[in-house]
Amino acid sequence: MRRTTPSARLALTLTTSLTSLALLSACTSSDTTGSAAGSGGGAKGTLTLGMSQDIQGWDPTNQPTYQGWAAAAVYDTAVRCDADGKPHPAAARSFTFEPGNTGVTLRLRPGMKFSDGTPFDAAAVKANVEYTQKNAAAAARFAGWKVTTPDNLTAVISLTAPNPLLTDRVCALRIGSPKYLAAGKTNKAPVGSGPYTLDAKATTNGSTYSFVKNDAYWGAKDFPYQKLVIKVLTNETAAINALKTGQIDGSLITQATYDQAKSSGLKIWSKKSQVTRLLITDHLGKKVPALGNLDVRRAMNMVFDKDAIAKNLYRGLAEPTAQIFRPGSAAYIDGLKDPYPYDVQAAKALMKKAGYANGFTLEIPYLQGQNLEALMPVIKQQLGLLDIKVKQVTLSGPNAIGDLLSGKYPVPVWQLGNYANSEQDIIDYILSDGIWNVMHQKDAKVDALWSKILTEDAAQSAKDQQELNRYVVDQAWFVPMAETSTFYAYSSKISVPAATDPSGLHPMLWDFK
């Protein structure tokens, strides 16, 4: 059972942590902006964004925050988190988080409706929580939630155990029409209450998604564009050319096109917020026996030249790293010497010692549009030096994210964001029920340290978080390669005053002005 951090600790971490507001005791907030339904805001024309991956269906529980502009267009959330993880009113005009992170009371705005005409009320919140608990790949994040509805506009969420990341979870809950969810056809078209509705006639699945503004949206003034168009451009060369010629107004770019974007006069937002890594989640060797051997996992670390990857693959716009945590976070270990320096011969010796001199076969899942195109050949080549035969499994369609996180493939590769609050990293990547710990294998050492972390003051918690970091480094649970930045290039014709993504990956839909 998880216990919350004492309130004294909150005062120390509140201003610096991306998700520390999830630890808030008795947090109450209300909307004082006076936004009125139908206040359409500025009458700008069309905002066109490039997206490096296709939309993976419309189920509100299956929407990643990464490049989640389409989902943000059609679905609302009760509460919206800013760049620092601070909660703000959204569909809930006001809210109160209970002491100890044991629940939250949401007071909804009156008169809201989904695009199918059904009411967005407390019963809808309850239906979405229950649907998420049964249907989402991330269902574990909402386990133990119970929703009561004392009246039509009040939803009370109670937890069976305190959750230090409750605020983050509430902000992540996208809400769709209960009638739509019950029909079971969530991948055909969205039915939400967001600032836009999908224009099906102007949409070509897999290529172009068009949306028209919902002027009845409570916060319509925050979305100045009358139309939103999202173009799927999985080829980065095509994306940068579309930016330069004005076919799109903004897109994520990588180190490969950074100089080209800069010299073309495009504006660039950037933030160092990711670590490229292999996640070796089958520590017990249940699915791939070789991965249960520590020497094999260490050998896998030693065949990657991290300095060369940072310099060549990421064009010098990255730093080699031996740990998954963000510098400055509590779990980060300053001056940590890489225990697995690049040494192919030593790695081969470890494989021989482990009894795997002839290697083994390993399936690694792959999704387009995740900036992995240049990395996958390197992974295949370097693991091939150990006779590890990598089979790339390309995932696509509405089940891609679910398949990725299902545990079918115990070694995902991803450029994962790392948080200012390293407890979030521990929850997502290390704990047995973590969404990215896809095999969900328990570890007594991890569980013991986590129990201590959640009951300690900030100083002692940092020490134990660093001990946990050392443990997973020593056990080679990951193959961290480079600490990278995300880059978002956009036209000078639009404005992005601030990027408010709590994960620091890109501007959110409401950031475009």
C-alpha positions in Angstrom: 0.0 0.0 0.0 1.3 3.4 -0.9 1.4 6.2 1.7 1.6 9.9 1.0 4.5 12.1 1.8 4.1 14.3 4.9 2.8 17.8 4.3 6.0 19.3 5.6 7.8 17.8 2.6 5.3 19.4 0.2 6.4 22.9 1.1 9.9 22.1 0.1 9.1 20.6 -3.3 6.1 22.5 -4.4 7.7 25.2 -6.5 10.2 23.0 -8.3 8.5 19.8 -9.1 6.6 19.1 -12.3 4.2 16.8 -10.6 4.5 17.7 -6.9 1.1 19.2 -6.9 -0.1 15.7 -6.9 1.1 15.6 -3.3 -1.1 18.6 -2.4 -3.1 18.4 0.8 -6.6 19.9 0.8 -5.9 21.8 -2.4 -8.9 23.9 -3.5 -9.2 26.0 -6.6 -11.9 27.6 -8.7 -12.2 29.4 -12.0 -12.3 33.2 -11.6 -11.9 34.1 -15.2 -15.5 34.4 -15.9 -15.3 32.5 -19.2 -18.7 32.1 -20.8 -19.9 29.4 -23.1 -20.0 30.8 -26.6 -17.4 33.5 -26.1 -15.7 32.5 -29.3 -12.5 34.5 -28.8 -10.4 35.8 -31.7 -11.6 35.0 -35.2 -8.3 33.7 -36.6 -8.3 31.3 -39.5 -6.6 27.9 -39.6 -3.9 26.5 -37.4 -2.1 23.6 -39.2 0.2 21.3 -37.2 2.4 18.5 -38.4 2.3 15.3 -36.5 5.1 12.6 -36.9 2.8 9.7 -36.1 -0.8 8.8 -37.0 -3.6 9.0 -34.5 -4.0 5.6 -32.8 -7.8 5.6 -32.8 -10.1 7.8 -30.8 -10.7 5.9 -27.5 -10.2 8.6 -24.9 -8.3 6.1 -22.6 -5.8 5.3 -25.4 -4.5 8.8 -26.1 -0.8 9.5 -25.4 0.0 13.0 -24.2 2.9 13.1 -26.7 1.7 14.9 -29.7 -1.8 14.6 -28.3 -3.2 17.7 -30.0 -6.0 15.8 -31.7 -7.2 14.3 -28.4 -7.0 17.7 -26.7 -9.1 19.1 -29.6 -12.0 16.8 -29.1 -11.8 15.7 -25.4 -11.8 17.8 -22.2 -10.5 17.0 -18.8 -11.9 18.0 -15.5 -8.7 19.6 -14.4 -5.7 20.9 -16.5 -2.1 20.8 -15.3 0.4 23.5 -16.3 4.2 23.1 -16.9 4.9 23.0 -13.2 2.2 20.4 -12.6 -0.1 22.9 -10.9 -3.8 22.1 -11.4 -6.2 24.6 -12.9 -10.0 24.5 -13.5 -11.1 23.0 -16.8 -14.4 21.2 -17.2 -14.5 21.4 -13.4 -15.1 25.0 -12.4 -13.6 24.3 -9.0 -12.1 21.4 -7.2 -10.8 20.3 -3.7 -8.1 17.7 -3.2 -8.5 15.9 0.1 -5.7 15.9 2.8 -3.3 13.0 2.2 -4.2 12.6 -1.5 -7.0 10.3 -0.8 -9.5 11.9 -3.1 -10.8 15.0 -4.9 -14.2 16.7 -5.3 -14.9 18.1 -8.8 -17.6 20.8 -9.2 -18.5 20.8 -12.9 -19.6 23.8 -15.0 -23.3 23.8 -15.8 -24.7 23.4 -19.2 -21.8 21.4 -20.8 -22.7 18.9 -23.5 -20.8 16.3 -25.6 -21.0 16.6 -29.3 -23.7 13.9 -29.4 -25.9 16.3 -27.3 -25.7 14.3 -24.1 -24.9 16.1 -20.9 -21.4 16.4 -19.5 -22.3 15.9 -15.8 -21.1 14.0 -12.7 -22.5 10.7 -14.1 -20.3 11.2 -17.1 -17.2 11.5 -14.9 -18.2 8.4 -13.0 -18.8 6.4 -16.3 -15.4 7.5 -17.7 -13.5 6.5 -14.6 -15.1 3.1 -14.6 -14.5 2.7 -18.3 -10.9 3.6 -17.9 -10.4 1.1 -15.1 -11.6 -1.7 -17.4 -10.3 -0.7 -20.8 -7.2 1.4 -20.7 -3.6 0.2 -21.1 -3.0 2.5 -18.2 -5.8 1.1 -16.1 -3.5 0.5 -13.1 -3.1 4.3 -12.7 -6.8 4.5 -11.9 -7.1 1.4 -9.7 -8.9 1.9 -6.4 -10.8 5.0 -7.6 -14.5 5.1 -6.5 -16.8 7.9 -7.8 -19.9 9.1 -6.1 -22.3 11.8 -7.5 -24.1 13.7 -4.7 -25.7 15.9 -7.4 -25.6 16.3 -11.2 -22.6 18.7 -11.1 -20.5 17.2 -8.3 -18.3 14.2 -8.7 -16.4 12.9 -5.6 -13.5 10.7 -6.3 -12.3 8.6 -3.4 -9.2 6.4 -3.3 -8.7 3.1 -1.5 -5.1 4.2 -0.8 -3.3 7.6 -0.9 -1.7 8.4 -4.3 1.1 11.0 -4.4 0.4 11.6 -8.1 -3.4 12.1 -7.8 -3.3 15.5 -9.4 -1.4 14.2 -12.4 -3.9 11.4 -12.8 -6.9 13.7 -12.7 -5.4 16.0 -15.3 -4.7 13.0 -17.5 -8.3 11.7 -17.5 -9.9 12.6 -20.9 -13.7 12.4 -20.8 -15.9 11.1 -23.6 -19.6 10.7 -23.9 -20.8 7.7 -21.8 -23.2 6.8 -24.6 -20.3 6.7 -27.0 -18.2 4.6 -24.7 -21.0 2.1 -24.1 -21.5 1.7 -27.9 -18.0 0.2 -28.2 -17.1 2.0 -31.4 -14.5 4.4 -30.0 -12.1 4.0 -32.8 -14.4 5.3 -35.6 -14.9 8.9 -34.5 -14.6 10.9 -31.3 -17.5 12.1 -29.2 -16.2 14.6 -26.7 -16.8 18.1 -25.4 -13.5 19.7 -26.3 -12.8 23.0 -28.0 -13.1 21.5 -31.5 -15.1 18.8 -33.2 -13.8 16.5 -36.0 -14.9 17.5 -39.5 -15.3 14.0 -40.9 -15.9 15.1 -44.5 -12.6 17.1 -44.6 -10.6 14.3 -42.9 -8.6 11.5 -44.5 -7.6 8.9 -42.0 -3.8 8.4 -41.9 -3.1 11.7 -43.6 -5.1 14.8 -42.7 -7.5 15.4 -39.7 -9.6 18.5 -39.8 -11.5 20.1 -36.9 -13.9 23.0 -36.5 -14.2 25.2 -33.5 -16.8 24.4 -30.9 -17.9 27.9 -29.9 -20.0 26.5 -27.1 -16.9 25.3 -25.3 -16.5 26.9 -21.9 -13.0 28.1 -22.7 -13.4 29.0 -26.4 -11.5 32.2 -26.0 -8.3 30.3 -25.3 -8.5 28.7 -28.8 -8.3 31.6 -31.3 -8.3 29.5 -34.4 -11.6 28.7 -36.2 -10.2 25.6 -37.8 -7.5 23.1 -36.7 -5.8 20.8 -39.3 -3.4 18.1 -38.3 -1.2 16.6 -41.0 0.5 13.3 -40.5 4.1 13.6 -41.8 6.1 10.6 -40.7 9.1 11.7 -42.8 11.0 14.5 -41.1 12.3 15.8 -44.4 8.7 16.2 -45.6 7.9 17.9 -42.3 10.7 20.5 -42.4 9.9 21.3 -46.0 6.3 21.8 -45.1 7.3 24.2 -42.4 9.6 26.1 -44.7 7.0 26.5 -47.4 4.2 27.4 -45.0 2.1 24.3 -45.5 2.1 23.7 -41.8 2.6 26.1 -38.9 4.4 23.9 -36.4 6.0 20.5 -36.0 8.4 18.6 -33.8 11.8 18.3 -35.3 15.0 16.5 -34.3 18.7 17.2 -34.1 18.9 16.2 -37.8 17.0 19.2 -39.0 17.7 21.7 -36.2 20.2 23.7 -38.1 18.0 23.8 -41.2 15.1 25.0 -39.2 17.1 27.7 -37.5 18.7 29.0 -40.7 15.2 29.1 -42.3 14.0 31.7 -39.8 11.7 29.3 -38.0 11.1 29.8 -34.2 12.3 26.9 -32.1 11.2 25.9 -28.6 13.4 23.4 -26.9 13.8 21.6 -23.5 16.1 18.9 -22.3 13.6 16.4 -21.0 14.2 13.0 -22.4 16.5 10.0 -22.0 16.8 7.6 -24.9 16.8 4.1 -23.5 16.1 0.4 -23.8 13.9 -0.8 -21.0 14.8 -4.4 -20.0 11.7 -5.3 -18.0 12.0 -9.0 -18.0 14.5 -9.0 -15.0 13.4 -12.6 -14.1 13.8 -14.0 -17.5 10.2 -15.2 -17.6 9.7 -14.5 -21.3 13.3 -14.2 -22.6 15.4 -16.4 -20.2 18.6 -14.6 -21.2 17.3 -11.3 -19.8 17.1 -12.9 -16.4 20.9 -13.1 -16.3 22.6 -9.9 -14.9 25.7 -10.4 -17.0 23.6 -10.4 -20.2 21.9 -7.1 -19.2 25.3 -5.6 -18.4 26.7 -6.8 -21.7 23.9 -5.2 -23.5 24.8 -1.9 -21.9 28.5 -2.2 -22.9 28.1 -2.4 -26.6 26.7 1.1 -27.0 29.2 3.9 -27.5 27.2 6.7 -25.8 29.6 9.4 -26.6 29.4 8.6 -30.3 25.6 8.4 -30.2 25.3 11.8 -28.6 27.8 13.3 -31.0 26.9 11.7 -34.2 23.3 10.4 -34.0 22.1 13.5 -32.1 24.4 16.0 -33.8 26.0 17.1 -30.6 22.6 18.2 -29.2 22.6 15.5 -26.5 24.7 14.3 -23.6 25.7 10.7 -22.9 24.2 9.4 -19.7 24.3 6.3 -17.4 21.0 7.0 -15.6 17.4 7.6 -16.5 16.7 10.5 -14.1 16.7 14.2 -14.9 19.7 16.3 -13.6 18.6 18.2 -10.5 15.9 15.7 -9.5 16.1 14.0 -6.1 17.1 10.6 -7.6 19.8 12.0 -9.9 23.3 11.1 -8.8 25.8 13.9 -9.6 29.1 12.6 -11.0 27.9 9.1 -11.4 30.6 7.2 -13.3 29.2 5.0 -16.1 29.7 1.4 -14.7 29.3 0.0 -18.3 31.8 1.9 -20.5 31.8 1.0 -24.2 33.8 -2.3 -24.5 32.6 -4.9 -27.0 35.2 -7.5 -26.0 34.4 -7.3 -22.3 30.7 -7.5 -23.2 31.3 -10.7 -25.2 33.2 -12.1 -22.3 30.2 -11.5 -20.1 27.9 -13.2 -22.6 30.2 -16.2 -22.6 30.3 -16.3 -18.8 26.5 -16.2 -18.8 26.2 -19.1 -21.2 25.0 -17.0 -24.1 28.0 -16.8 -26.3 25.8 -17.6 -29.3 23.3 -14.9 -28.4 19.5 -15.2 -28.6 16.6 -13.7 -30.4 14.9 -10.5 -29.2 11.8 -8.8 -30.5 11.8 -5.0 -30.1 8.6 -3.0 -30.9 8.8 0.0 -33.1 6.3 2.8 -33.9 6.8 5.4 -36.6 7.1 9.0 -35.8 8.9 8.6 -32.5 12.3 9.8 -33.6 13.6 6.2 -33.6 14.3 5.8 -37.3 18.0 6.4 -37.0 18.4 4.7 -33.7 16.9 1.3 -34.6 19.6 0.3 -37.1 22.2 1.2 -34.4 20.5 -1.0 -31.9 20.3 -3.9 -34.3 24.0 -3.5 -35.3 25.4 -3.1 -31.8 23.4 -5.9 -30.2 24.3 -8.0 -33.2 27.9 -7.8 -32.0 26.8 -10.1 -29.2 24.9 -12.3 -31.6 21.6 -11.0 -30.2 19.3 -11.2 -33.2 16.9 -8.2 -33.1 13.6 -8.6 -34.8 12.0 -5.3 -35.3 8.2 -5.5 -34.8 6.4 -2.5 -36.3 3.2 -1.6 -34.4 0.4 0.4 -36.0 -3.3 1.0 -35.8 -5.6 1.7 -32.9 -4.0 -1.1 -30.8 -0.4 0.0 -31.2 0.0 1.7 -27.8 -1.8 -1.1 -26.0 0.4 -3.7 -27.7 3.5 -1.7 -26.9 2.6 -1.7 -23.2 1.1 -5.2 -23.0 4.3 -7.1 -22.0 4.4 -9.0 -25.2 7.7 -7.2 -26.0 9.8 -7.1 -22.8 12.4 -4.7 -24.2 10.8 -1.5 -25.5 13.0 1.3 -26.9 11.8 4.9 -26.4 12.8 8.4 -25.8 11.0 8.8 -22.5 10.5 12.1 -20.8 12.0 12.3 -17.3 10.3 14.4 -14.7 11.5 17.1 -12.3 9.8 15.0 -9.6 11.7 11.8 -9.8 9.0 10.0 -7.9 7.0 10.1 -11.1 9.9 8.3 -13.0 10.0 5.7 -10.2 6.2 5.1 -10.5 6.2 5.0 -14.3 9.4 3.1 -15.1 10.5 1.1 -12.0 7.6 0.0 -9.8 6.1 -3.3 -10.7 2.8 -1.7 -11.7 4.5 1.1 -13.7 3.1 1.7 -17.2 6.5 1.3 -18.8 7.6 -1.6 -16.7 5.7 -3.7 -19.1 6.4 -7.1 -17.6 5.3 -5.9 -14.1 7.8 -8.0 -12.2 8.1 -7.4 -8.5 11.4 -6.7 -6.8 11.7 -6.8 -3.0 14.5 -4.2 -2.9 12.5 -1.7 -5.0 9.3 -2.2 -2.9 11.2 -1.7 0.4 12.9 1.5 -0.8 9.6 2.9 -2.2 7.8 2.3 1.1 10.5 4.3 2.8 10.6 7.1 0.2 6.9 7.8 0.6 7.1 8.4 4.4 10.3 10.4 4.6 11.2 14.1 4.6 12.7 15.5 1.5 16.4 15.0 2.5 16.1 11.4 3.5 13.8 10.6 0.5 16.4 12.0 -1.9 19.0 9.6 -0.3 16.8 6.6 -0.8 15.8 7.7 -4.3 19.4 7.8 -5.2 19.9 4.4 -3.6 17.1 3.1 -5.7 18.8 4.7 -8.8 22.1 3.0 -7.9 20.2 -0.3 -7.5 18.6 -0.3 -11.0 21.9 0.9 -12.5 23.7 -2.0 -10.8 21.0 -4.4 -11.9 21.1 -3.0 -15.5 17.3 -2.6 -15.8 17.8 0.0 -18.5 20.2 0.8 -21.3 20.3 4.6 -21.1 22.1 6.1 -24.0 21.7 9.9 -24.3 19.9 12.7 -22.5 18.2 14.6 -25.3 16.2 17.7 -25.9 12.9 18.0 -27.7 12.6 20.6 -30.4 9.5 22.2 -31.7 9.8 24.5 -34.7 7.0 26.9 -35.7 6.2 29.7 -38.0 6.8 33.3 -37.0 3.1 33.9 -38.1 1.9 32.2 -34.9 2.8 32.7 -31.3 3.7 30.3 -28.5 4.0 32.5 -25.4 4.7 29.5 -23.2 4.8 25.7 -23.5 2.8 24.3 -20.7 3.3 20.5 -21.1 4.0 19.1 -17.7 6.3 16.5 -19.4 8.2 19.2 -21.2 7.9 17.6 -24.6 6.2 20.3 -26.7 3.5 23.1 -26.7 0.0 22.0 -25.8 -2.9 22.8 -28.0 -4.0 25.8 -25.9 -0.5 27.3 -26.1 -0.9 28.2 -29.8 -2.0 31.9 -30.1 
